[in-house]
Amino acid sequence: MKQKLAMMVLILSVAAAGLSACGKRGDPYRPSEIPDKTASAT
């Protein structure tokens, strides 16, 4: 019983960590959505 509960907690924590990290790595823009830098440069 304890082993089954420990496996459930482990699986749920890995799933939660994976979902919370979604979209936080790499380039924030899609390649087709990169804004022009000519107008925003000061």
Phi, psi and omega in degrees: 000313180294325180293321179294319179294320179296320178294321178296316179297317180297313181295317180293323179291322177294319179294318179294321179293322179292321180287325181287337179271358185296126176082008184260356182246153174083201183287131181287346181248151168286155181302330180276353184249013182292123182287155177289139180264357184288321184276333185269352180286133181240000000 
